Amino acid sequence: MSGFTADDVPGQSGRCFLVTGANTGLGFEAAKVLAARGARVLLGCRNRDKAEEAMERIRGEHPGADLSFVPLDLADLDSVREASEIVGREPRLDVLVNNAGVMFTPFEQTKQGFELQWGVNHLAGFALTGLLLPKLAEGQAPRVVVTSSLAHKRGDITWDDLNAEKSYSRVQRYSDSKLANLLHVFELDRRLKATGSPVVTAACHPGFASTDLSRHIGPLNFLFPIGGLLFNSAAQGAWPTLQAATGGIEPGAYYGPQRLFETAGKSGLAKRSGASMAPDLAKRLWDVSVEMTGIDPGI
């Protein structure tokens, strides 16, 4: 079956990528491939020690890798602003990969009081994207990539309880945040085209890949190593990310694995729910996100 893999990533010499959550899982694997192709890769991570360990691992395989750590805690919008300022001092930024996320967490809140999965998976990425759009617009073939999930198909945003003050289901709230990711890309793509921006956006999902994201699943955690034998490794799960970030893509499109009901295999165009392409929902989410984050992308 035809499709995109890491082998299809073209040379990236002279280009700069910011990859959030690049110290582990899909982010690490994507960062490693990008660095191997000659890109400068900024690792947006919460923990400096883990980021430095990840950079050492990448340099162990690719001694000439151009890597830098950017402190970034997605559960704190102040940290998001500070990270955008650090990246703003880079000579250039060509691609932002909004990869980091949390899944099925017990009820927690971000520093600003948002439900954790909503705040980390959607609001922080929305804010970081908005803050970095001017910088990206100066880049070469600039892109914004947002990582969603198959779970978006179960999403149903609870507009009157976004911070889960009335009820909380960790599985449903994760699904809602992943639907928000695709609605964000849908509306961002529309606005970028309408303003004639050079920035292109795309979404992706890893299918079923073995990563640290599964740590809150609890008793079912043992299924992930077993599933890895049948489905994708973390390196394979990063193929859709790499396609969205570097491949020949359709603006606003969604990429994911092509086998076993989109859970495994090479990357290609993925299926998305009707709700993820609803203009009224996308516009509403954009307005709500501006209000909640205090950050207006200005497009």
N, C-alpha and C positions, 0 to 999 in steps of 0.2 A: 504494500500500500504506500502510495506517495505521501509525503508530509515533511514537515520541518523538524530538524534535530539540531543539536549543537554543531554538527559538522557543516550546517548550512549558514552559520553566522559569518558574515563577511568581515574583512579586516576593519578594525575600528581605530586605527592609529590617528592621533590628533583629536579624538573625540572624548568627551567627559560625560560620565554617567553618575547619577546619585541613585543608589539602591538602598531602600530602607529595609531594616531587618537583615542585613547582609552577613551577619556573623554566623548564621545557621540556616539549615534547610534550603528552600528554594532560592532565597536571596543569596546565600553563600555560593550555591552552585552557579547561579547566573553571574555573580560577580567574578567568579573564577574564570568562566569562559570569556567574559568581556575583557578581563585583564590579559588573558592569553592571546586575544586578538589585537592587543595593543592599545586598548582604551585606558584612560585614567578613570579609576573607579573610586568614588567616595562612598564609604560604608557608613550609612546613617544608622547608628546603634545606640541603645541606652547604656550599655555596659562597656567601658573602655577596655577592660582586661579581655573580655570575650572578643571584642573587635580586633584587638592586637593579636590575639591568638589566631583568629581567622586570617588575618593578613599574613602571619607567619606561615600558616598552612598553604596559602596561595603562593607565596614566594618560594616555598619549598618545592613546588612543582614548576613555577614560572619565576625564576630569580629576578627577571627584569620588570616584574609587575609594578605598575604605577598606582599606588593605593594610598588612601588617606582616610582617617577616622573623623566623622562628624558626629558630635554628641547630639543625640536625638531621642527624646522620650515622648512617644506619641500619646501618652496619657496626660500630657501637660502642654497646653497651647503656648505657654511662655517658652518652653523648650523648642517647640516648632518654630516660633518666631526667631529665636536665637540661632537655630540651625540654618534657617533661610538666610540670615545675615552672614553667617560663615560661608555658605555656598555662594552668596552674592559677591564675595571677595575673590572667588576663583576667576581665572582668566576667561573661562567659558563654562557653559553647561548646555549639553545637547539633548540629554534624555533624563527624565525623572521616572524612576520605577517605584511606584507605590506598592511595595511588596509586603511589608510587615503587617501583622495582624494577630489577633487573639481569637480563640475559639472555645465555646462552651464553658466559659469561666463562671465560677460562682458570682453572685451579685457583688459588684464592686463599682466604685465611681472614680472618674478621672479627677485630676486636681481641680478642674473647674466645675465638678459636680455632675458630669454627664455619665450615663450608664456606660460601663467600660467598653463593651463590644461596639456600641454605637460610636463612642468617642474615639476609640483607637482605630477601628476598621474603616469608618467613614469620615467623621468630622476632621480628624487630624490630617488625613490625606487630602481632603477638600481644601483645608487651610494651607497646607504646604504647597499644593499645586497653585493656588491663587497667589501666594506670596512669590513663587518662583516663575510665574508666567512671563514677566518682563525679561528676566534673565534668559529663559529658554528661547524667547522670540529672537534673541541675538545669536542663537546657536546655528549649527549646521544640521539641516533636516531635523529640526527639533521635535521631540515626542514626549507625551505623557502616557505612561502605562499604569493601569489600575488592575490589581489582582482581585477577582471575584471568586465565585465558587459554584459548583453544581447546586449547592444549597439555596442559591438565589431563587430557584423555582418554587421554593416553599415560603419565600418571603412575603410578608403582608404588613407593611409599615403601620404601626399603631400611632397615628398622628397626634392623638390626644394624650399619649403616655410615652413620649420618646425617651424619657429618662427612667422608665420602668418604676415609677413611684406607686403605681396601682397594682401591678402584677409583674412577675418576672419568670420567664422560661428561657433558660440559657440556650437551648437549641433553637427556639423560635427567634430570639434576639440576634443570634448569629446569622440566621437566614435573612432576617430583615436587613442587617448591615451589609450583607452581600448583594441583596437587591439594590440597596442604596448605591453600592459601588457601580453597578451597571447603569442606574439612572443618572449618576454623576457623569459618567462617560457619554451617555446619550445627550445630555444637555450641554456638556462642555464641547462636544463635537459640533453641535448646532451653533453654539455661540462663536466658536473659533472660525467656522466657515462664514458666518454672517459678518464678522468683522474683518475678514481677509487675513487673519493671523497665519503666519507660517507654521505655527505649532499644530501637530497632528496628535490625536489621542486614540488609544485603543485599549481594550480590556482583554484579560486572559483568565484562565483557571487551570489548575494543575491536574484535574481529575482526582484520582485516588492515589496519593503519593505519601510515602512514609517520611514524616518530618516531626519536629518537636511540637508542632501545632496541636498534635493529638493528646498532649499530656493531661488535659482536663477531662478526657473521656472516661477515665476511671476504670471500672472492671473490664470494659471492652478494649482497653489499650493493647491487649495482647494480640488483637486481630490485625494491627497495623504491620508488624513484622511478617505475619503470615500472608496478609494481603500483598505485601511487597514482592512476594514470589510470583504473584499472578498479575499485579498491576504495575505501577511505576515506582522506580527509586526516586529519591529527591532530585538526582541529576536529570532524570528523564522528566520529572514533574516540572522542571525549569524550562523545558523546551518551549511551551507556549509563551512564557515570559520573554524568552530570547527572540521568538518570532515577532511578538508585538513590539519589542524594542528595536529590532534590527532588520527584520525581514521586509519583503515587499508586501505591504498590507493595504487594506481598504480603510480609510479614515473612519473612526467610530466603530470598527468591527470588533468582534469578540473571538478569541482563539483558545483552543483547548485540545486535549487528546482525541483521537479519532476511532479508537477501538473500545469494545466492551462497554457500550452505552456511554461513551465519552469519559471513561475512567482511566484508560491506558493507551499507550502507543504514541506515535508521532503526532505533531501538532498541525492543526488546520482550523478552518472556520468552525466555530462552535454554535450550538443552538441556545437561544435565549428566550425567556418567557415573554409573553405579550405585555405583562405589567412593566417589564424592564425597558420597554420602548414606548411607554405611554407619555405623550408630551405634557399632559396636565400634571401627572405625578412628578415628572422630571423637573418641571418649572417650580412646582410646590417645594420639592426637596431642595432645589437651589436656593430659593428664598429663605427657607427655614435654616439652611446651613449657614447662610450669610448672617442671619440673625443670631444663631447660637454661637458662632465662632467670632463674630465681630470682624470678619475678614471678607471684603467684597473683591472678587477677582477683577472687577472693572471691565468685564466684557459682556 
